[in-house]
Amino acid sequence: MPLIQVKLIEKVLSPSQKAELITKLTDFILSVEGENFRPVTWLTIQEARSGELRRHPMSTEAVQAVLARKR
C-alpha cells in the first residue's frame, strides 16, 4: 500500500495546484507499482506554517518570491 506524504509551506500552492500535485504524484507511483495499487494508494499533504521549517527556514513570502521569478 503506497503512502506518499508531502510537506509544503502554507499558502504557497492553490487548491487546484494541490489537486494537480496529488494526481501527478499518484500517477507516477502507479507507473512503478502498477494500476492495481490505485485503490490502496494514499497521499497526504501537510502544510507547515510560514517560517516553521527548521532545516532551511523559509517563509511563505520567500517561496512566493522564488516562484514569481520563474514566471
C-alpha positions as CSV (number, residue, x, y, z in Angstrom):
1,M,0.0,0.0,0.0
2,P,1.9,3.1,-1.2
3,L,1.7,6.1,1.2
4,I,3.0,9.4,-0.1
5,Q,3.5,12.2,2.4
6,V,4.1,15.8,1.1
7,K,5.0,18.7,3.3
8,L,4.5,22.2,2.0
9,I,4.7,25.7,3.3
10,E,1.2,27.0,3.8
11,K,-0.5,29.3,1.3
12,V,2.1,28.6,-1.5
13,L,0.0,26.3,-3.6
14,S,-3.6,26.9,-4.6
15,P,-6.2,24.2,-4.1
16,S,-6.1,23.4,-7.8
17,Q,-2.3,23.1,-7.7
18,K,-2.5,20.7,-4.8
19,A,-5.0,18.6,-6.7
20,E,-2.7,18.5,-9.7
21,L,0.2,17.5,-7.4
22,I,-1.9,14.7,-5.9
23,T,-2.8,13.5,-9.4
24,K,0.7,13.6,-10.8
25,L,2.4,12.0,-7.8
26,T,-0.2,9.3,-7.6
27,D,0.2,8.6,-11.4
28,F,4.0,8.5,-11.0
29,I,3.9,6.0,-8.2
30,L,1.4,3.8,-10.1
31,S,3.7,3.9,-13.1
32,V,6.2,2.0,-11.0
33,E,3.8,-0.1,-8.7
34,G,1.1,-0.8,-11.3
35,E,-2.5,0.3,-11.7
36,N,-3.7,-2.4,-9.3
37,F,-2.4,-0.3,-6.4
38,R,-4.7,2.7,-7.2
39,P,-7.4,1.8,-4.7
40,V,-4.9,1.4,-1.9
41,T,-2.6,4.4,-2.7
42,W,-2.8,7.3,-0.3
43,L,-1.3,10.8,-0.5
44,T,-1.4,13.3,2.3
45,I,-0.4,16.9,2.2
46,Q,0.7,18.6,5.4
47,E,1.2,22.4,5.4
48,A,3.8,23.9,7.7
49,R,3.3,27.4,9.0
50,S,5.4,30.1,7.4
51,G,8.9,30.0,9.0
52,E,8.2,26.7,10.8
53,L,10.6,24.5,8.8
54,R,13.9,24.1,10.7
55,R,16.5,22.8,8.2
56,H,16.1,25.8,5.8
57,P,13.8,28.3,7.5
58,M,11.7,29.8,4.7
59,S,8.6,31.9,4.9
60,T,5.6,31.9,2.6
61,E,6.7,35.2,1.2
62,A,10.2,33.9,0.4
63,V,8.7,30.9,-1.5
64,Q,6.3,33.2,-3.4
65,A,9.2,35.4,-4.4
66,V,11.1,32.4,-5.8
67,L,8.0,31.3,-7.7
68,A,7.5,34.8,-9.1
69,R,11.0,34.9,-10.6
70,K,10.2,31.7,-12.6
71,R,7.1,33.1,-14.2
